[in-house]
């Protein structure tokens, strides 16, 4: 049960970290610095985000608890059946993929759909003054942020499930003298994992800058005040910094994902060299 609590704490920390990088750094700072609206409209949009966040959190927490139900059941019982341990072992390997599905599904839709509907109503009621076309840009930005969030969450989950995998395997060996195998189970092939990761790392800053520039230029075109060159470069530098920060974090997580199995392979080779053939 202690291992389960540690795992939950790691998952909460990982989620807060990836959400902070994706939603706060990109969604809030970038969009609020690019939109040319009044302070009252800012507060109204923040209220929309808060209401949407409550809806999204309720849905996502429910689905997350359902995803980890087999793992919790196996960890709570000290003498769990072999079939239960095997189910938890295989289910644990699926958690990184399920994290991506959870973020690109309930997380994305639970946050974006209520936010778009509420903002559409506010534009129609005259509470905010930007054009309806911004809702399309907001949806594109939401997908971009969700991709960024899911990528970080995937690699952090890959790290956090290692103690669980070892625990289920050791308990099966100690209690039933059975060693689990992943033969015939391919959860996330390495080729698409590297392909999608590298594509997001390379293209995210570009898409981020294009969308922010469109919003910024459209706002300046409809405004009487002309923003100076120095102000532009301060804003552009912030956008570039956010894109570079994400690429650095994603590249670091991808590197750790490669280093861990290689490190275990070296350890196994050294054991064989020393005559330990277990």
C-alpha positions as CSV (number, residue, x, y, z in Angstrom):
1,X,0.0,0.0,0.0
2,X,2.9,2.3,0.7
3,X,4.2,1.7,-2.9
4,X,0.7,2.7,-4.2
5,X,0.8,6.0,-2.2
6,X,4.2,6.8,-3.6
7,X,3.1,6.1,-7.1
8,X,0.0,8.3,-6.7
9,X,2.2,11.2,-5.4
10,X,4.5,10.8,-8.4
11,X,1.6,10.8,-10.8
12,X,0.2,14.0,-9.1
13,X,3.5,15.7,-9.3
14,X,4.0,14.7,-12.9
15,X,0.6,15.9,-13.8
16,X,1.0,19.2,-12.1
17,X,4.4,19.7,-13.8
18,X,3.3,18.9,-17.3
19,X,0.1,20.9,-16.8
20,X,2.1,23.9,-15.6
21,X,4.5,23.8,-18.5
22,X,1.7,23.3,-21.1
23,X,-1.3,25.2,-19.9
24,X,0.2,27.9,-17.8
25,X,3.3,28.7,-19.7
26,X,1.8,28.4,-23.2
27,X,-2.0,28.7,-22.7
28,X,-2.1,31.6,-20.2
29,X,1.1,33.6,-20.7
30,X,1.2,33.4,-24.5
31,X,-2.4,34.0,-25.2
32,X,-2.8,36.7,-22.6
33,X,0.3,38.5,-23.9
34,X,-0.9,38.2,-27.5
35,X,-4.5,39.3,-27.1
36,X,-5.3,43.0,-27.1
37,X,-8.3,43.2,-24.8
38,X,-9.3,45.1,-21.7
39,X,-8.6,43.9,-18.1
40,X,-12.3,43.2,-17.5
41,X,-12.3,40.8,-20.6
42,X,-9.2,39.1,-19.2
43,X,-10.9,38.4,-16.0
44,X,-14.0,37.1,-17.8
45,X,-11.8,34.8,-19.9
46,X,-10.0,33.5,-16.8
47,X,-13.4,32.8,-15.2
48,X,-14.2,30.7,-18.4
49,X,-11.0,28.8,-18.0
50,X,-11.7,28.2,-14.3
51,X,-15.2,26.8,-15.0
52,X,-13.8,24.6,-17.9
53,X,-11.0,23.4,-15.6
54,X,-13.5,22.2,-13.0
55,X,-15.4,20.2,-15.6
56,X,-12.2,18.8,-17.1
57,X,-10.8,17.8,-13.7
58,X,-14.0,16.0,-12.7
59,X,-14.0,13.9,-15.8
60,X,-10.3,13.2,-15.9
61,X,-10.0,12.2,-12.3
62,X,-12.8,9.7,-12.7
63,X,-11.1,8.1,-15.8
64,X,-7.7,8.1,-14.1
65,X,-9.1,6.2,-11.1
66,X,-10.7,3.7,-13.4
67,X,-7.4,3.3,-15.3
68,X,-5.4,2.4,-12.1
69,X,-8.1,0.2,-10.5
70,X,-6.4,-3.1,-11.4
71,X,-3.1,-1.8,-10.1
72,X,-4.6,-0.7,-6.8
73,X,-6.4,-4.0,-6.4
74,X,-3.2,-6.0,-6.8
75,X,-1.2,-3.7,-4.4
76,X,-3.8,-3.6,-1.7
77,X,-4.0,-7.5,-1.4
78,X,-0.9,-9.0,0.1
79,X,-1.6,-12.5,-1.3
80,X,-3.1,-11.5,-4.6
81,X,-3.9,-14.3,-7.1
82,X,-1.4,-14.8,-10.0
83,X,-4.0,-13.8,-12.5
84,X,-4.5,-10.5,-10.7
85,X,-0.8,-9.8,-10.5
86,X,-0.4,-10.6,-14.2
87,X,-3.3,-8.3,-15.1
88,X,-1.8,-5.5,-13.0
89,X,1.6,-6.1,-14.5
90,X,0.3,-5.8,-18.1
91,X,-2.0,-2.9,-17.2
92,X,1.0,-1.0,-15.7
93,X,2.8,-1.2,-19.0
94,X,-0.2,0.4,-20.7
95,X,-0.3,3.4,-18.4
96,X,1.9,5.7,-20.5
97,X,-0.3,5.0,-23.6
98,X,-3.4,5.4,-21.5
99,X,-2.1,8.8,-20.2
100,X,-1.8,10.1,-23.8
101,X,-5.3,8.8,-24.5
102,X,-6.7,10.5,-21.4
103,X,-5.1,13.8,-22.2
104,X,-6.0,13.9,-25.9
105,X,-9.5,12.7,-25.0
106,X,-11.3,13.7,-21.8
107,X,-8.7,16.3,-20.9
108,X,-8.7,18.1,-24.2
109,X,-12.5,17.9,-24.8
110,X,-13.5,18.5,-21.2
111,X,-11.5,21.7,-21.2
112,X,-11.9,23.1,-24.7
113,X,-15.6,22.3,-25.4
114,X,-17.0,24.1,-22.4
115,X,-14.5,27.0,-22.8
116,X,-15.4,27.4,-26.5
117,X,-19.1,27.4,-25.8
118,X,-18.9,29.9,-22.9
119,X,-16.6,32.2,-24.9
120,X,-19.0,32.0,-27.9
121,X,-21.8,33.0,-25.7
122,X,-19.8,35.9,-24.2
123,X,-18.9,37.2,-27.7
124,X,-22.6,36.9,-28.7
125,X,-23.6,38.8,-25.6
126,X,-20.9,41.5,-26.1
127,X,-18.9,40.6,-23.0
128,X,-15.7,40.1,-25.0
129,X,-14.9,41.9,-28.2
130,X,-12.6,39.7,-30.3
131,X,-13.9,38.1,-33.5
132,X,-15.4,34.6,-33.7
133,X,-12.4,33.5,-35.8
134,X,-10.3,33.5,-32.6
135,X,-12.3,30.5,-31.4
136,X,-10.8,28.4,-34.2
137,X,-7.4,29.6,-33.3
138,X,-8.1,28.8,-29.6
139,X,-9.1,25.2,-30.6
140,X,-5.9,24.8,-32.6
141,X,-3.9,26.1,-29.6
142,X,-5.7,23.7,-27.3
143,X,-4.8,20.7,-29.5
144,X,-1.2,22.0,-29.6
145,X,-1.1,22.4,-25.8
146,X,-2.6,18.9,-25.3
147,X,0.1,17.4,-27.6
148,X,2.7,19.1,-25.5
149,X,1.1,18.0,-22.3
150,X,0.6,14.3,-23.4
151,X,4.2,14.1,-24.6
152,X,5.6,15.2,-21.2
153,X,3.1,13.0,-19.3
154,X,4.0,9.9,-21.4
155,X,7.7,10.0,-20.6
156,X,7.2,10.9,-16.9
157,X,4.7,8.0,-16.6
158,X,7.2,5.7,-18.2
159,X,9.6,6.5,-15.4
160,X,7.1,6.3,-12.5
161,X,5.8,2.8,-13.4
162,X,9.2,1.1,-13.1
163,X,8.9,0.4,-9.3
164,X,5.4,-1.1,-9.9
165,X,6.6,-3.4,-12.7
166,X,9.4,-4.7,-10.5
167,X,7.0,-5.2,-7.5
168,X,4.5,-7.3,-9.5
169,X,7.3,-9.3,-11.1
170,X,9.0,-10.0,-7.7
171,X,5.8,-10.9,-6.0
172,X,4.9,-13.4,-8.8
173,X,8.4,-15.0,-8.5
174,X,8.3,-15.2,-4.7
175,X,4.7,-16.4,-4.3
176,X,4.2,-18.5,-7.4
177,X,7.7,-19.0,-8.9
178,X,6.4,-17.5,-12.2
179,X,8.2,-14.9,-14.2
180,X,6.0,-12.6,-16.3
181,X,6.8,-12.1,-19.9
182,X,5.8,-9.4,-22.4
183,X,6.0,-11.7,-25.4
184,X,3.2,-11.0,-27.8
185,X,2.4,-7.6,-26.1
186,X,3.5,-4.5,-28.0
187,X,2.3,-1.4,-26.1
188,X,4.1,1.5,-27.8
189,X,6.5,0.6,-30.7
190,X,9.8,2.5,-30.5
191,X,9.5,3.8,-34.1
192,X,6.3,5.8,-33.7
193,X,7.4,6.9,-30.3
194,X,10.6,8.5,-31.6
195,X,8.8,9.8,-34.7
196,X,6.1,11.6,-32.9
197,X,8.4,12.9,-30.2
198,X,10.9,14.3,-32.7
199,X,8.2,15.8,-34.8
200,X,6.6,17.6,-31.8
201,X,10.0,18.8,-30.6
202,X,10.9,20.3,-34.0
203,X,7.5,21.7,-35.0
204,X,6.0,22.9,-31.8
205,X,8.0,26.2,-31.5
206,X,7.2,27.0,-35.2
207,X,3.4,26.4,-34.8
208,X,3.5,28.3,-31.5
209,X,5.2,31.4,-33.0
210,X,2.9,31.4,-36.1
211,X,-0.3,31.3,-34.1
212,X,0.9,33.9,-31.6
213,X,2.1,36.2,-34.4
214,X,-1.3,36.0,-36.2
215,X,-3.1,36.9,-33.0
216,X,-0.7,39.7,-32.2
217,X,-0.7,41.2,-35.7
218,X,-4.5,41.0,-36.0
219,X,-4.8,42.8,-32.6
220,X,-2.4,45.6,-33.7
221,X,-4.2,46.0,-37.0
222,X,-7.4,46.7,-35.2
223,X,-5.8,48.9,-32.6
224,X,-5.0,52.6,-32.7
225,X,-1.9,52.3,-30.6
226,X,1.1,51.1,-32.5
227,X,3.4,48.8,-30.6
228,X,7.1,49.8,-31.0
229,X,9.9,47.5,-32.3
230,X,11.3,47.1,-28.8
231,X,8.0,45.9,-27.4
232,X,7.7,43.4,-30.3
233,X,11.1,41.9,-29.7
234,X,10.3,41.5,-26.0
235,X,7.1,39.6,-26.8
236,X,8.8,37.6,-29.6
237,X,11.6,36.7,-27.2
238,X,9.1,35.3,-24.7
239,X,7.4,33.2,-27.3
240,X,10.8,31.9,-28.5
241,X,11.8,31.2,-24.9
242,X,8.6,29.1,-24.3
243,X,9.2,27.1,-27.5
244,X,12.8,26.5,-26.6
245,X,12.0,25.5,-23.1
246,X,9.5,22.9,-24.2
247,X,11.9,21.4,-26.8
248,X,14.6,21.2,-24.2
249,X,12.3,19.4,-21.7
250,X,11.0,17.0,-24.3
251,X,14.4,16.2,-25.6
252,X,15.7,15.6,-22.1
253,X,12.8,13.2,-21.4
254,X,13.3,11.4,-24.7
255,X,17.0,11.0,-23.9
256,X,16.2,9.5,-20.4
257,X,13.8,7.1,-22.1
258,X,16.6,5.8,-24.2
259,X,19.3,5.8,-21.5
260,X,17.3,3.7,-19.0
261,X,17.0,0.4,-21.0
262,X,20.6,0.8,-22.3
263,X,21.8,1.1,-18.7
264,X,19.9,-2.0,-17.7
265,X,21.3,-3.9,-20.7
266,X,24.9,-2.9,-19.7
267,X,24.2,-4.1,-16.1
268,X,22.9,-7.5,-17.4
269,X,26.0,-7.9,-19.7
270,X,28.3,-7.2,-16.8
271,X,26.5,-9.8,-14.7
272,X,26.9,-12.4,-17.5
273,X,30.6,-11.4,-17.8
274,X,31.0,-12.1,-14.0
275,X,29.4,-15.5,-14.4
276,X,25.9,-14.6,-13.0
277,X,23.6,-16.2,-15.6
278,X,20.3,-15.8,-13.6
